[in-house]
Amino acid sequence: MGVPLKAREVGPISGDGLARMASSALTESHPGRLLPDLPGKVHGIKQPGPDWMVQCDDCLTCWSGSTLVFVAKAATFIAEVPGVRLCKSCWNLRGWSENYHGWYQSE
């Protein structure tokens, strides 16, 4: 058996801190057209690592970066609207809002 690893103490990261980390790790581009999905990957993944890329279905903005978790968060799915990957601004334009509990349909 190996020696157990000691957990490193890390202070809490606020939602704003995560957003800043994610946005600093991403590159935004505007190809002006819907790019083809990467075969064998979920809808919206346009390029494999080391620089993953996702694209919003409405505004067609692309985000790329080396950390798939941050890249995939730039344009996300909502379970209630299957097969659509949008950025936060486009979800808001469609009447959806996000809070601590997730996405909900706003008035």
N, C-alpha and C positions, 0 to 999 in steps of 0.2 A: 504494500500500500504506500502511496505517496504521502508527502507531508501536506496537511490541509493548508490551503491558502488563507491568509488573513485578509478580511474585507477592509478596504480602504474607506475611511470616513469621507463622505462628500456632503457638503451642505445642500439644503434644498435649492432647487432651481425653479424659479417661478415660470409661469406660462410665457411671460414676455422674454425671459432669458432663453428658453427653448426656441422661441420664435426667432430671436436674434441669432442663435447658433445655427439654426436651420437655414435662415436666409443668407448668412455669410458663407455657408457651404455650398450655395447654389449659384448657378449661372443661368440667367434668363435670356431667351432668344425668341424671335418672332418670324417663323418661316413663311407666314402668310397663306399656308395651306395645311390641310390635315395630312400628317405623315402616316405611312403604313405602320400598323402594329408589328412588334417583333414576334415572329412565329414561335409558338409554344409558351408565350407569356400572357398574362392577363391584359385586357384591353387598356390601352393608353401607354404601355411601356414601348418606347420607340427605339431605344438603343441600350445594349447590354453594358455591364461594367467593363472597365473601371470607371467610366463616366456614364452612369445611368441617365436616361432621359425619359420624362413623361410629358404628356401634352394635354391641355384642356380642350375638351370637345367643342366648346363655344367660342372662346376668344382666340384659340389656336396658339396661345403662348406655350412655349416649352421651357422646362426647367431641367438642368442637368447638374450632376455632382457625383462624388465618389461614394456617398453613403445612401444606399437605396431607401432607407427609412425616411430620411429627410426629403429626398427627391419625390418619393411616392406621396408624401404629405402635402406637397405643393399643389397637386391636383388629385382630389380624392373621390372615392365612391361614397354614396349614401345607400344603405340597405333598402330603403323604401323606393329608390329610383334605380333599378338594376341596369347595368350596362352603360352607365353614363359616368364619365370622369371629368370633373370640373374643378377649377380653382375656387377659392373662397369668394372672390368677387362675383363670379358667374353664378355660384350657388345662391348668393344673396340676391342677385337680379332675378332668379327664378323663385324667390320667396322663401328661401331657407336661411336659418341663422344657426350659429354654433355657440354653445356655452360649455361649461364644465362637464355636463352630462352627455354631450354629443350634439348631433344636428336635430333640429326640430323645424316644422313648417311654421313660419311666422305669419302674422295677420296681414 
